[in-house]
Amino acid sequence: MMWGGGYGMIGGLITMLFFWGIVIALIYFAVNWMSDRQGRGSRRDAMNILRERYASGEIDEEEFERHRKVLEA
């Protein structure tokens, strides 16, 4: 009598590795996507705050450029 539909241990192992590979890849891409979205949003917010401070006269042009270079790096 054959168990596992005739694929044996190797077929089951390959199927299991394929399944877990897909699960791990999905988790990796989800975490990467979420962290990328959060990172870009905070940079945009920081740049907007910097522009607002420059526009209101809180900081001068030299300080604005110095902070802008740090944020864009």
Secondary structure as GFF3:
##gff-version 3
##sequence-region A 1 73
A	DSSP	three_ten_helix	4	6	.	.	.	ID=ss1
A	DSSP	alpha_helix	8	56	.	.	.	ID=ss2
A	DSSP	alpha_helix	61	72	.	.	.	ID=ss3
###
